[in-house]
Amino acid sequence: MSWSGFKKSVNRAGTTLLQKTGQVERTIDREFADEEAKYRTFEKETQSLQKDAKHYWDAMYGMTSAQARIAGTVETFYGAADRTSEGAMAAHAYKSAIEELDQSISREFEVPYRTAISEPIGKMCAYFPIINEHINKRGKKMIDYDAARARLRKLIDKPSEDPQRLPRAQAENDETKEAFDLLNNQLIEELPILLDQRIPFFDPSFEAMIRLQAKFAEEGYEKMSGVQRYFDDSVRDDYAAGQLDAQVEGVLQEMRELTICGGQ
């Protein structure tokens, strides 16, 4: 920081302190305050959306990877008993279907998800530091203007013996006000435009999200439907009738009766 910049920072800190004690009037712009509040909400929600979008994709990867591990274990269980049984064939078909689904995540979904969802959200978030820099700059210009206005009023209320001080104070007041108004008006004008554009900006990403989810669900259903043919129709009927739970409980009861299970 240059010496000039350091002096400005010190002066602004002093002005801020005087404002807190009520000795210097603070500029209040309700219109800007309203627009900034709306912008802050948008900023927070978009940053949360960016995090949630990443968590969603990580969860998708995690789910398919976990499915693949489960399928491998199930195939091992059934294959160890009898590789020619219907159960073993179903387990193998299940593993193959899950592996294909797992591979399709990288092959068919990763690039569309990144280009249509992750990257657009990231691009929007990249604007926030730039906008915040302008807002911070506005705050500094406002403090400069408040300080200059306070000095001018002080000279008006109590004129100096130096006739040049009042014109200089007036010029400084006008200059700082112009700098503040320029940036303040720019933000008041452009912040609503940014917020109005959020819907058309995110529309394609929202549509892509729905399409990708639907496609993933359809592929999963299609592949699992192929595995169902290895089971008797009675299995589906028993499941619909709630009888599978009873069958599982029956097997568990038999296991409890084993000595090695400790009668649990």
C-alpha positions as CSV (number, residue, x, y, z in Angstrom):
1,M,0.0,0.0,0.0
2,S,1.3,3.4,-0.9
3,W,1.7,6.3,1.6
4,S,-1.3,8.0,0.0
5,G,-3.4,4.9,0.3
6,F,-2.3,4.4,3.9
7,K,-3.4,7.9,4.8
8,K,-6.7,7.4,3.1
9,S,-7.3,4.2,5.1
10,V,-6.4,6.0,8.4
11,N,-8.7,8.9,7.6
12,R,-11.6,6.6,6.6
13,A,-11.1,4.7,9.9
14,G,-11.3,8.0,11.8
15,T,-14.4,9.0,9.9
16,T,-16.1,5.7,10.6
17,L,-15.3,6.0,14.3
18,L,-16.8,9.6,14.4
19,Q,-19.9,8.3,12.6
20,K,-20.4,5.6,15.3
21,T,-20.2,8.3,18.0
22,G,-22.7,10.5,16.0
23,Q,-20.2,13.3,15.3
24,V,-20.3,12.8,11.5
25,E,-23.5,12.2,9.6
26,R,-23.6,8.9,7.6
27,T,-25.1,8.8,4.1
28,I,-28.2,6.6,4.1
29,D,-29.4,5.3,0.7
30,R,-32.5,3.1,1.2
31,E,-32.7,2.2,-2.5
32,F,-29.1,0.9,-2.5
33,A,-29.6,-0.9,0.8
34,D,-32.7,-2.7,-0.7
35,E,-30.8,-3.7,-3.8
36,E,-27.7,-4.9,-1.9
37,A,-29.9,-7.0,0.4
38,K,-31.5,-8.7,-2.6
39,Y,-28.0,-9.2,-4.1
40,R,-26.6,-10.7,-0.9
41,T,-29.5,-13.2,-0.8
42,F,-28.8,-14.2,-4.4
43,E,-25.0,-14.5,-3.7
44,K,-25.6,-16.7,-0.7
45,E,-28.1,-18.9,-2.6
46,T,-25.9,-19.3,-5.6
47,Q,-22.9,-20.2,-3.6
48,S,-25.0,-22.8,-1.7
49,L,-26.2,-24.1,-5.1
50,Q,-22.6,-24.5,-6.2
51,K,-21.7,-26.6,-3.1
52,D,-24.9,-28.7,-3.4
53,A,-24.3,-29.3,-7.1
54,K,-20.8,-30.7,-6.2
55,H,-22.2,-32.7,-3.3
56,Y,-24.9,-34.2,-5.7
57,W,-22.3,-35.3,-8.2
58,D,-20.1,-36.7,-5.6
59,A,-23.1,-38.6,-4.2
60,M,-23.9,-40.0,-7.6
61,Y,-20.4,-41.3,-8.0
62,G,-20.4,-42.6,-4.4
63,M,-23.7,-44.4,-4.9
64,T,-22.7,-46.2,-8.2
65,S,-19.4,-47.1,-6.7
66,A,-21.0,-48.5,-3.6
67,Q,-23.5,-50.4,-5.8
68,A,-20.6,-51.9,-7.7
69,R,-19.0,-53.1,-4.5
70,I,-22.3,-54.5,-3.2
71,A,-22.8,-56.4,-6.5
72,G,-19.3,-57.8,-6.3
73,T,-19.9,-59.1,-2.8
74,V,-23.4,-60.6,-3.7
75,E,-21.9,-62.4,-6.7
76,T,-19.2,-63.8,-4.5
77,F,-21.8,-65.1,-2.0
78,Y,-23.9,-66.8,-4.6
79,G,-21.1,-68.0,-6.8
80,A,-19.4,-69.7,-3.8
81,A,-22.5,-71.8,-3.3
82,D,-23.4,-72.8,-6.8
83,R,-22.3,-70.9,-10.0
84,T,-25.0,-72.6,-12.0
85,S,-27.9,-71.7,-9.8
86,E,-30.5,-69.1,-10.7
87,G,-29.3,-67.0,-7.8
88,A,-25.7,-67.1,-9.0
89,M,-26.8,-66.1,-12.5
90,A,-29.0,-63.3,-11.1
91,A,-26.1,-62.1,-9.0
92,H,-23.8,-62.1,-12.1
93,A,-26.4,-60.2,-14.2
94,Y,-26.8,-57.7,-11.4
95,K,-23.1,-57.1,-11.2
96,S,-22.8,-56.7,-14.9
97,A,-25.7,-54.2,-15.0
98,I,-24.3,-52.2,-12.1
99,E,-20.8,-52.1,-13.7
100,E,-22.4,-50.8,-16.9
101,L,-24.3,-48.2,-15.0
102,D,-21.2,-47.2,-13.1
103,Q,-19.2,-46.8,-16.3
104,S,-22.0,-44.7,-17.9
105,I,-21.6,-42.1,-15.1
106,S,-18.2,-41.3,-16.5
107,R,-18.9,-41.9,-20.1
108,E,-22.4,-40.3,-20.6
109,F,-23.1,-38.0,-17.6
110,E,-19.9,-36.4,-16.4
111,V,-19.2,-34.1,-19.3
112,P,-22.8,-33.0,-19.7
113,Y,-23.2,-32.4,-16.0
114,R,-20.0,-30.3,-15.9
115,T,-20.7,-28.2,-19.0
116,A,-24.4,-27.7,-18.4
117,I,-24.6,-27.4,-14.6
118,S,-21.3,-27.1,-12.7
119,E,-19.5,-24.7,-15.0
120,P,-22.4,-22.2,-15.5
121,I,-22.9,-22.0,-11.7
122,G,-19.2,-21.5,-11.3
123,K,-19.2,-18.7,-13.8
124,M,-22.0,-16.9,-12.0
125,C,-20.1,-17.3,-8.7
126,A,-17.0,-15.8,-10.3
127,Y,-18.8,-12.5,-10.7
128,F,-19.4,-12.0,-7.0
129,P,-15.8,-11.0,-6.1
130,I,-15.9,-8.3,-8.8
131,I,-19.3,-7.0,-7.7
132,N,-18.2,-7.1,-4.0
133,E,-15.1,-5.1,-5.0
134,H,-17.4,-2.4,-6.5
135,I,-19.6,-2.4,-3.4
136,N,-16.6,-2.0,-1.1
137,K,-15.3,0.8,-3.3
138,R,-18.7,2.5,-3.0
139,G,-18.4,2.3,0.8
140,K,-15.0,4.0,0.7
141,K,-16.3,6.7,-1.6
142,M,-19.2,7.2,0.7
143,I,-16.9,7.7,3.8
144,D,-14.8,10.2,1.8
145,Y,-18.0,12.1,0.9
146,D,-19.3,12.0,4.4
147,A,-16.0,13.4,5.8
148,A,-15.8,16.1,3.2
149,R,-19.5,17.1,3.8
150,A,-18.8,17.3,7.6
151,R,-15.8,19.5,7.1
152,L,-17.8,21.8,4.8
153,R,-20.6,22.2,7.3
154,K,-18.1,22.9,10.0
155,L,-16.6,25.8,8.0
156,I,-20.1,27.1,7.2
157,D,-21.1,27.0,10.8
158,K,-17.8,28.5,12.0
159,P,-16.1,30.4,9.2
160,S,-12.3,30.3,9.1
161,E,-10.1,33.4,9.0
162,D,-8.5,31.9,5.8
163,P,-10.9,32.9,2.9
164,Q,-9.6,30.0,0.7
165,R,-10.6,27.2,3.1
166,L,-14.4,27.4,2.4
167,P,-14.0,27.2,-1.5
168,R,-11.5,24.3,-1.1
169,A,-13.9,22.5,1.2
170,Q,-16.8,23.1,-1.2
171,A,-14.7,21.8,-4.1
172,E,-13.7,18.7,-2.1
173,N,-17.3,18.1,-1.1
174,D,-18.5,18.4,-4.7
175,E,-15.7,16.1,-6.0
176,T,-16.3,13.4,-3.4
177,K,-20.1,13.5,-3.9
178,E,-19.7,13.1,-7.7
179,A,-17.4,10.1,-7.3
180,F,-19.8,8.5,-4.8
181,D,-22.9,9.2,-6.8
182,L,-21.3,7.8,-9.9
183,L,-20.6,4.4,-8.3
184,N,-23.7,4.4,-6.2
185,N,-26.0,5.0,-9.2
186,Q,-24.2,2.4,-11.2
187,L,-24.8,-0.2,-8.6
188,I,-28.4,0.8,-8.1
189,E,-29.0,0.5,-11.8
190,E,-27.0,-2.7,-12.5
191,L,-27.7,-4.9,-9.5
192,P,-31.4,-5.4,-10.4
193,I,-30.4,-6.2,-13.9
194,L,-28.1,-9.0,-12.6
195,L,-30.9,-10.4,-10.5
196,D,-33.4,-10.3,-13.3
197,Q,-31.0,-12.3,-15.5
198,R,-30.6,-15.1,-13.0
199,I,-33.7,-17.0,-14.3
200,P,-32.8,-17.0,-18.0
201,F,-29.2,-17.8,-17.0
202,F,-30.0,-20.8,-14.9
203,D,-32.9,-22.1,-17.1
204,P,-30.7,-24.3,-19.3
205,S,-28.9,-25.7,-16.3
206,F,-32.2,-26.5,-14.6
207,E,-33.5,-28.3,-17.7
208,A,-30.2,-30.2,-18.1
209,M,-30.5,-31.3,-14.4
210,I,-34.0,-32.7,-15.0
211,R,-33.0,-34.5,-18.2
212,L,-29.8,-36.0,-16.7
213,Q,-31.7,-37.3,-13.7
214,A,-34.5,-38.7,-15.9
215,K,-31.9,-40.4,-18.1
216,F,-30.0,-41.9,-15.2
217,A,-33.2,-43.2,-13.7
218,E,-34.4,-44.7,-17.0
219,E,-31.0,-46.4,-17.6
220,G,-31.1,-47.8,-14.0
221,Y,-34.7,-49.1,-14.5
222,E,-33.8,-50.6,-17.8
223,K,-30.8,-52.5,-16.5
224,M,-32.5,-53.7,-13.3
225,S,-35.4,-54.9,-15.4
226,G,-33.0,-57.1,-17.2
227,V,-31.9,-58.7,-14.0
228,Q,-35.5,-59.4,-12.9
229,R,-36.0,-62.0,-15.5
230,Y,-33.7,-64.3,-13.5
231,F,-36.3,-64.4,-10.7
232,D,-39.6,-66.3,-10.7
233,D,-42.7,-64.2,-11.0
234,S,-43.7,-65.5,-7.6
235,V,-40.8,-63.4,-6.1
236,R,-42.3,-60.2,-7.3
237,D,-45.8,-61.3,-6.1
238,D,-44.4,-62.2,-2.6
239,Y,-42.7,-58.8,-2.5
240,A,-45.9,-57.0,-3.4
241,A,-47.8,-59.0,-0.8
242,G,-45.2,-58.2,1.9
243,Q,-44.2,-61.9,2.3
244,L,-40.5,-61.4,1.6
245,D,-40.1,-59.8,5.0
246,A,-41.6,-62.8,6.6
247,Q,-39.3,-65.1,4.7
248,V,-36.3,-63.1,5.8
249,E,-37.5,-63.2,9.4
250,G,-37.9,-66.9,9.2
251,V,-34.3,-67.4,8.0
252,L,-33.1,-65.1,10.8
253,Q,-35.0,-67.2,13.4
254,E,-33.3,-70.3,12.1
255,M,-29.9,-68.5,12.5
256,R,-30.8,-67.5,16.0
257,E,-31.3,-71.1,16.9
258,L,-27.7,-71.9,15.9
259,T,-25.4,-72.4,18.9
260,I,-22.6,-70.3,17.2
261,C,-25.0,-67.4,17.1
262,G,-25.3,-67.4,20.8
263,G,-29.1,-67.5,20.7
264,Q,-29.3,-63.8,19.9
